[in-house]
Amino acid sequence: MAKITYKHPNGTDTVVDVPSPNTVMRGAKINNIDGIEAQCGGSAQCGTCHVYVDEANTLPLPPMHESEDDVLYGTACPRRPNSRLSCQLPVTDEIDGLVVHLPEAQS
């Protein structure tokens, strides 16, 4: 289980415990967190689970796959160096404390 912080554009934070083997996207959906649409259900095809990983992050995240990289060029909000698809971030004990910022829009 990992504690994940979802930072909303309005400045509020939602902190939830997400059990593995979920993803950061699935953690948002099962906890009814607004700001993650996940229209494709987690297959890295739509970009509506786009997040910005906190710039101070030092937790081990998996490398970005080519498909994720391609999808991030078509997101509703601008891609940044810390952009990731939350469906491609598996929840493990090692990412306990991860902070992600939700963009203004997903679609």
N, C-alpha and C positions, 0 to 999 in steps of 0.2 A: 504494500500500500504506500502511496505517496501523497503528500499534501501538495496541492497545486493551487497557485493563486492566479486568478483571472482578473486582470485590471481592465475596467470598463472605461470607455472614452470620457465619461462624465466624472471620472476621478474616484469612483467607488471600487472596492475590491471585493471579490467573492473568493473565499478560501474553502476548498473542499478536499476530503480524503477520497482518492481514486484508487480502487483496487486494481492490481494487475490481474489478468492480462488485457487491460483496456488500453485505449489511446487517450491522449489529451483531449481530442475531439469527443470521444465517447464519454469521457468524464464530464465534459460540459453538458452533453445531451442528457445523461442520466441524472444530472443535478439541476436540470432546468435553467441553465445559465444562458441568458440572452446574449446574442452577438456571435454565435456559432450556428450557421444554418445547416451545413453538411448535406447539401442537396443530393450528392452522389452516394451518401452513406459510408464514405470512408475509403473510396477506391482511387483517390488522388486524381480525379478527373475534372472537378468543377471549380475548385479554388474557394469555395464558400466556407471553409474552415481555417482560413488564413489567420495567422497570429504573428505578432512580433515577439520573439523571445527576448526577455529582459537583457539589456546590453551588459549588465554586470554578471550574467550567467557564467558559471564555471562548471556546471554539472555536465556529465557526459551525455551528449545527444548523438543519435546515429547520423552518419553522413547522409547528405541529401542525394537521392537517386535522380537520374536524368528526367524521369516523368514528373517528379515533384518540381524540379527546376523549371521545366517547360510550363507547367500550370501556373506557377507563381508570376509569370509574365503577363497573365491575363486576369489578375485579381481586380476587384472593384476599387480598392485603395492601393496606393503605390507600393511597389515592392521595395524593400529595404535590405541592407546586408543581413539583418537579423530575421528576415521573413522565413516562415516555415508553414507548411500545412499541418495543422494539429492532428490530422488523421494519420500522419506519418511519424508521430512521436509516441512510441510505446511507453506505457507507464511501467516503471520498474522501481525497486527500492532506491536505486542509484540516483533517480531524479527527484527524490523527496525534496520539496522546497522550491521546485521550479516556478518561475513567475513568467506569465505570458500577458502581453498587452493585446486587447481586442481592437481591431481597426474600427473606424467610424461606420463602415458599411461592408457587407459581404457580397451583395449583388446589386 
